[in-house]
Every structure is written in structure tokens, then in C-alpha cells.
Amino acid sequence: MAIIIGSGAGGGTIAKELATSNIPVTIIEKGPYCESGESYKYYNQSPEDMDLLETTCVGGSTSVSMGNAVRSLEDYLIENYNINISQEYDELEEELNIHEMDDEHIGKGTQLFIDSAKELGLEAFKMPKFIKDEDCQICGRCAFGCPTDAKWTTKDHIDIACENGATLLTNTEAIEIIKENNKAIGVKVIKTTEENGEKIQKEEIIKDDLIIVSAGGVNTPKILENSGINAGNSFFIDGFVSMGGVIKDINYYKEVQMNAFVKGEHFILAPHFSTFITKQKDKGIEDKDILSIMIKVPDEGKGSIKNGIVKKENTIQDIQYIAEGCGVAGAILEKAGVDPNTMKSTVYRAAHPGGSAAIGEVVDTNLKTEIDGLYVCDGSVIPIAPGAPPILLILALAKRLSKHLINDILN
């Protein structure tokens, strides 16, 4: 009845919602099914000239997320597209037990960040998380994949979908949507298997007349373009740097990452450890001596994904916003006790790719493409960079689309 391409925030959620409504579902996933703690092994190679963080495995990039769950673009979508996801946000916050973690999970470095920001007159908040406090061993490895499964990921939704009859095809890459008379009828895939230590690839066509592409902000426009849809004309990221310095034996690197935040007009700041900062330090400085802050900004979406090639331009505004955030982050670090002479920054990096199959350009307000039976639901449909973790936004859009599809199918 339905084929879902991708098992991340969008695809995993739709798979669960449809399967638990007794709708047959086939999930096509390019990567493998792995233990959560092994997710770091499946980070993708970044496009040329860009340090982009994405993974390819069941659960997608939710597997290596920090477990952050913030509402974003709620008013923007209502005002510009008449898309109201407030109810879906409410439902998700209850279903996933989204909450601020207890005081035992706020470490010394995070508390210094909060206290120092407040001393400077800034508003600092605990980050809403979908992490189970009782299972979290406070190891600082959120971005590698949770070793204790304390962090919710859409692998959990895929498991529920499969328990309710869904079929999961791993190591299977979707290449193109097959259509007839402007109606989707199937997906061309390449399945990879291994025999006697040798990888074997085989092309197949999986047929169905309801297809949801949820392959992510980079891969979705490639699939759509292969299928004759004009996608990938724009492309945004949430650009970020991590800036930090030395406080001997602070041991921040073992804390729950990004467990608090400060929201500026053009940036978000959150405590975040990066090994790249330690590598730049003088001999004798170790991971345990670093306190650092992520500065994340929404960019202007000056980019494209055409003919399989990812291109991205950093605008003057992008750089200005990063500079503003770094100035504030530096003040917080100094107030926390970091010696300004030890402060370093990572290179400009990228996360949360999207905008490449945007609402109003490639899909309508129900996330349907120009091809009958073909929908899109992942970061690619978000029309502007949220400048904040987009997982909850994608989940809300996926729940909204699921309700629309279930109503169409069952009624």
C-alpha cells in the first residue's frame, strides 16, 4: 500500500503511524540496521568543500542527534502556508516525554554556561530533550549514538512499524520514482548484498502507488530530479562553529551535550564539546580541560543540489551572524573562567540540510509533489532554515502528513 524511502525523522514516523493503522508499509533504507551505540560508524562522507554531518543507517541522523526537541517555525508555517502543526507538537511532546533533564544530568560545565550567561544579562534555559534520565549514563557520546538507548531515535519507530507488519529493506538505495501517466507506480532501487566477502549490487523495481520520499535534505532532491521533478534549486544548512578554551579538569566532554541554550536574535548558543578544539591546543591540554560552546545560525539558503552535485555559498549575512554569536559565546566563556588566550574555534561546519524540495516550490501544503501518489517528508520540505534543531519540526510535519494519508486510505 505504501513505500517509504528513508527511516529518519520523517520516514520513520510515517512508517509507524501507517503500520499501526493496519496499512501495509515497505521501508527502503540505504544503510544498515545497527546498534544505537555503533551509529557513529555510518557518518556520510561530506560533499566537496563542506563539512556536513549526516548518517546513513536505520534511524538516520536522529541516531547521532543530541536529543534536542525544540519547537520551530510554528508561527511562520501558519502565517505563510496556513500549515498548523501546534496539535502535532503537543502530541509529540507527550508521546516522547519531551522534558528538561533533572539536576543530576546538569554537569559542572553546563551549569557554568547557564550561570555565566545569566550574569551577563542573557536568558539561559535547559534544553528540552527526548532522553530518558533513568537510562542516561552521562557519557557525552550523544553524537556518536547512545550506548544505553537512553535517547529516543526513529529506530524506535521503525521497530514499532515492523512489529505491526511493516517490511524493512536495509542496504537498499532508492534511485528513481517510476511513474505512468503522471502517477507513481514504483521505485527503482539498488540492493547491496554480500556473498563470500564480495559485495553484490542488483537493480530492482518495487511497485506501489503511494510513495513517500524521506531520504533527507541532500538525497531527496537527487531522487526527485532523477524522477523528472525540478528540485534542488535551493538548499540551506544550519551553519555552526564550536568555540572553546581551557578550564583545567572541567570534564565537560563527559556531560550530556547541549543540555542548555541561549537564544539570540540571529543565533543559538549551547554548550558543546568538539575534539577539534583539543587538537588545536598546546601539548598537555586534554579533552577534560575544554569548555566549549556551539554557535549555530540559520543561513540564507544560497545553495543547490543539481545533477547530484551539492553547492553551497556562505553569504555576508551568514558570516555576520556567526561573528555575533562568537562574540557572545566568548563573553560567556570568559565569565565562566576560560582564559581568553586559550580560546579557539572550529572551522565553519554544517548540519540539518534542507530546503531542497520546499513547501510552495516542490511540494504543496500537504507535502504532495506534482506526481500523483508521490509525497515528500523530511528536512528538504522546510522552506527556510530554522536555525534550531529541526527534528521535532520534521516529526510534526510527518504526523500531520500521516493523518492526511490515513484519512485518504481508510475513508
Secondary structure, 3 states (H helix, E strand, C coil): CEEEECCCHHHHHHHHHHHCCCCCEEEECCCCCCCHHHHHHHECCCCCCCCECCECCCCHHHHHCCCECCCCCHHHHHHHHCCCCHHHHHHHHHHCCCEECCHHHCCHHHHHHHHHHHHCCCCEEECEECECHHHCCCCCCHHHCCCCCCECCHHHHHHHHHHCCCEEECCEEEEEEEEECCEEEEEEEEEEEEECCEEEEEEEEEECCCEEECCHHHHHHHHHHHCCCCCCCCCEEEEEEEEEEECCCCCHHHCCCCCEEEECCCCEEEECCCHHHHHCCCCCCCHHHEEEEEEEEECCCCEEEECCEEEECCCHHHHHHHHHHHHHHHHHHHHHCCCHHHCEECCCEEEEEECCCCECCCECCCCECCCECEEECCHHHCCCCCCCCCHHHHHHHHHHHHHHHHHHHHC
